[in-house]
Every structure is written in structure tokens, then in C-alpha cells.
């Protein structure tokens, strides 16, 4: 059974309403976000991860399974979501901020 929040998250992704989605990520409870995120297909998981602010993203990454961490680590470069960014307006592109370079080593260490 889908929760109301899961439907809204999926709807925002399908509508490419990234501003609203980013706002939602900033106010979501960590447990709710993790549950909803886990139900998304991998491509959508990566998009959602790329909309998180850096501290939230690193904390969220640390709590994922090895399989999920591998997906997110593989998608570390911002250009991993190039199809989303390609036709996006400059305003929308600014919503997707690259993670700091130092996070790469931290994320890699957690894969071991």
C-alpha cells in the first residue's frame, strides 16, 4: 500500500517539480524519507539524493545498505544525472548541488 507521502514524492518526480521536492526533503523526517526513498526505482533514488543538502546526503548515505551505497557512490558526479540537467533551466540546475570532493573519500570508505 502506498502512503500519501510516497505518492506525493513520486508525483513530484514525474512532474519534474524539483523545487517542491527539494523543499520536501528539507522538512521530511529521516525515517519517512528513508522508507519512501527505498520504494523508488534506482534512477529516481539518485535524483532525490542529488537534491539533498550535503550534510543530509552524507548522513543519509551512511544509513543505506551496501547495495544502495554502491548506487549512490557510482552516481557521485553531478553529471550522473545529466538527462535531468540537460534540458533543465538554470534555476532548476542550481537545485542540484555537487557534493564536496571530500565526501568521495568518506563514501568510498563506507563501501569497504
Secondary structure as UniProt FT lines:
FT   HELIX           4..14
FT   TURN            15..16
FT   HELIX           18..27
FT   HELIX           30..38
FT   HELIX           42..51
FT   HELIX           54..62
FT   HELIX           66..74
FT   HELIX           78..81
FT   HELIX           82..86
FT   HELIX           90..93
FT   TURN            94..95
FT   HELIX           101..111
//
